[in-house]
């Protein structure tokens, strides 16, 4: 962003200024001051890096990052990208993360400045809308939601299957779909589980998963930089890979779970389609939820689920049906569309 553009966005009071900053390093962001910045794995530093790598070949998006400043101190931080006439975060909704200690009036002014900067980015890039991440239905409308309402934004929503893993294995099992219990029991008897995490950073096992992923995905090979994002999360203690082997030594399942704050996210799961006469996916997911609870996580987000008339592929709908079998609890998340 040029000095002229920045100066044009300065308020008359002379204290509010939007400026481009480098916020790629998560260590530089104090989680106590900016609790929304890495509150959920997929909307965190990990998710931004992962989706950036997914975009590496097509280069559809151009990355942006900015902060609203007061006396050289960030008041709100934002990562966004420009692509396809939409401001997003590499296709994910944008996280607007204000400081936790802002008063009501200052927070309102900070959000107003952030939206002015988003409008400017829209004008410069030709983007027509911006997608903003809102709150979930378990909480009252938050400050981001209220700021979006002030911008006359339009809300939409997505539904995720969520499990409270803090109550222990018995409670997790209790909430399974009735037909899943015997399938989980089969997996616990028949699958030999191996784990890759910060306590066991086995790079050989990890690389077996990336090869297995390519084989099962029909030859879709992810770049090394994509897998490096996962590996860095694992060795930092923010992710775990579990691999399931049959008694003959064949690898038949792989599951990656990522953590942020108290939430774990079912990020990647691959199961050998040639052996789908066996329930290969049920126990690894159940086991991953139990292990998340044991390491102190509270919520396990299985990901998005869909209604019968959702405009998604049959595969996505089937995966959503599979996820719904692990819980009776569902969470609605608001996503706001701001039109420029």
Buried (B, 14 or more C-beta within 10 A) or exposed (E): BEEEBBEEBBEEEEBBBBBBBEBEEBEEBEBEBBBBBBBBBBBBBBBBBBBBBBBEEEEEBEBBBBBBBBEEEBBBBBBBBBBEEBBBBBBBBBBBBBBEEBEEEBBBBBBBBBBBBBBBBBEEBEBBBBBBBBBBEEEEEBBBBBBBEEBEBEBEEBBBBBBBBBEEBEEBBEBBBEEBBEBBBBBEEBBEBBBBBEEEEBEEBBEBBBEBBBBBEEEEEBEEEBBEBBBEBBBEEBBBBBBBBBEEEEBBBBBBBBBBBBBBBBBBBBBBEEEEEBBBBBBBBBBBBBBBBEEEBBBBBBBBBBEEEBEBEEEBBEBBEBBBBBBEEBBEBBBBBBEB
